Amino acid sequence: MTRPPVASRGSTGQKIEQAIEKALDPLASALKRAAPGRTPPGAPGKPGLEISPLAVPFPAIPAVGGVEIAAARAGFYKHERDDLVVFRFAPGTTCAGVFTRHKVGSAPVDWCKRHLGAEGGGSDVRALVVNAGCANAFTGKAGADAARRTASEAAKRFGCRQRDVMLASTGVIGVVLDDRKIAARLADVEAGMSADNWAAAGRAIMTTDTFPKGSYAECEIEGVKVKVAGIAKGSGMIAPDMATMLAFIVTDADIHPNVLRAMLGLHVRTTFNSVTVDGDTSTNDTCLLFATGASGAPRIGRVGDRRLKDFSRALDQVMLDLAHQLVRDGEGATKFVKVTVDGAASPASARKLAKSIADSPLVKTALAGEDANWGRVVMAVGKTEEPVDRDRLMIRFGPHVAAIDGAPSPAYDEATMSAYMKNAEIDITVDVGSGRASATVWTCDLTKRYVEINGDYRS
């Protein structure tokens, strides 16, 4: 989703600006708390766009066999920035996808779903074309035709069928994609193809994101090293149902499309579908997983194959990392919040309860104000109509118990709790006393900055 960034001169912005002035690498300074071993590239946002205080730097992603990437400026934004990304895959690359369940899906979503088929998997995908700045959603036949022409031009350029080209768009809803802008850049894009353009691709798909999002992991299949790498974008209109995002993950493993689809579906539920920024789901949610087979590892053709165990771990690691980064870049976010519900009657009930807490504006604004208002958590739990034993209810912020056995904790200390709430990362744990099931959802706080960004947005 594309929204114009709003400049802010608050204390956070001043600190970031001062750091930028002193640093040789602007984003590296802004991301000083990030994990070691990562090299952060710059962000393509407009001047004055503040980097999230929860940001992490882009990782060093090595070349993944069987894929080349290029980014370019097609001109969907008025300011100078890349807004077009093209992936080119080796022959025989398999693909799986999961997409938004929104009833007004975009033209690119329709295109991918149609050509991946009912099982959500394809056996010879050769390219992926992604644009930022125009969602091409709610655009009728004109939008569908623009998507088809985009795939046709890419297919001509890369010598494949239209159906072998996947599409994704993000940006303003209700504007037909000007596919001529993409077609005009394909020759330059092809000339700029490289195996190590992951960071450039991560920046080019950003909309109101304040930092590019990438992740990388390795695993083994029968002693052969396999790589898993991915990028994602998302900042606002983020809610589980794929989450409001685009995510593209590539592995050099050799995996049958049906197996790939099963693996993707398995991990989406506990990663991308377990984050929420604002409770709103988009028209363009897309997650595509590609397997090039270039590693030389043996082909996996059965879902129950034990050789998938380490690959499953690496895939989950990459997807969860990307999902967490979406929350860390939530529009206006200052707190990264983990919500865990224990003691629920069923996994579905636990998930619904956790989502209710994570989506509650009252809970989220209390977090923004660094107020451990556990009464709002009680409200969010009780309104779901899920099984809850009031007299066994327990609420904890980090290690500090706020309520136990359905009443305020005798050990509750306001000063201790207030000190904990000043942390950038907050854990909320609730035991509803109705069973043994649990679920975890990640969210962020809701600040005035979110209102500013969305109040100035026109679609």
C-alpha positions, 0 to 999 in steps of 0.5 A: 500500500502506498501512502505519502510519508509525513515528515515529523520533527519529534524527539525520535526524528531529531535523534535520527537526524543527528545520527545521520549527520555523524554517520558515514552510512546513514541507515547503519547509524539509525539501525545501531541496535541491530544484530551484528553481521548485517549490512544495512542499505539506504531506504528509498523513501522521500526526504524526511521519512523517519526510519522506524526505531524498531528497524533491523538492517538488511542481512547479507544475502549471498547469491542463490543458484538459479535466480537473478534479480534487477531493480529499476525506476519505472516512474510510478512515483514522482520522486526519484526511486526504484519501483520495479523489480524483476526476478528471472529463474532457471528453467524448471523452477517450481513455485507455490503461492498463498494470497489474500482472502480479500473479496476484492482481490487485485489483478496480479493476485487473480493472475497468479492464482489462475496460473498456479492452479487450484493447488497453488503450485507451478512447475516451470515458473521463469519470472516474477515482475513486481511494481510498487506505487500502483496496486492495480486493484479494483480496476476491472477488465482494464486492470486485468488487461494491464496485468496480462500485457505485463506478463506478455512483455516479460515472457517475450523478453525471457523466452517463456510463456505468459503463464510462466510469469508471476505478477505482484503489485502494491500501491494505490487502490483503484488506479489501473496499472500503466504497463507501458512504464514496465515494458519500457524498462524491461530491456534495461532490467534484463541488462542489470540482472545480477544474483546479488541484487537482493537489497536493491529489490527489497528497497524497490518494493517499499511503499510506506515502509521505512526500511527494506526487509530481508532474511536468509537461512541455510539448511541441508538436504542429504548433506547438500547445503541449501539456501533460503532467502527472501524479501518482504514489504509491509507497514500499514494495512497489516492484518492476518489473512496473509497479512497485508504484504508482499513476500518473495522467497527463493530456495535452490532446493529441488522440490515438487510444487505440491510439496512446496505449497504444503510447506508454505501453507504450513508456515504461513499460519504461524508467521505472516498470518500471526502478525497484525499492525492495524487489523486491516487486510489488503487486496494484494497480499501475496507470498510466493515461494520459488525452488530453483533446484540449482543446489544439486540436492536430491529432488523432494517429491513427497510431503512426508519426506523426512529430508524436509525437516531441516528445510522446514526449519530454515523456511520457518526461520526466514518467514518468521523473521520477515513477518516480525520485520513487518511489525517492526515497521508498523506505521508509527510503531514504537513498541514491538509486542508479543501477545501469547494466550495460554490455557485456551479451549482450542488452538483456534480459540487461543488464536482468536483471543490473542488476535483480539488483544493484539488488534484492540485500539485501546490496548495498543494506545495504552502500549504507546503511552507505556501504560500497563492498563491490564483492564483493557486486556481483560476487555479484549479477552472477554469480548470475543465470546470464547471460553474464558474462566474469569476466576482463573484468568491471569495476565502478565507483562513480561515477568510481572504479574498484573492479575491472577485468579481473576483479580488484581495480583497482590504482588502488583507494583506500579513502579516496577510495571511502569519501568517495564513498559518503557522497553521497546519490546513488550511481552503480554501473556494471558492464561484464560484457564479454559484448556491447554491450547496456546497461540502467539500473535505479534503486534505493535503499538498505535501512536499519533504518527499512525493517524498522521500517516493515514490522515494524509493518505489519498487513494 
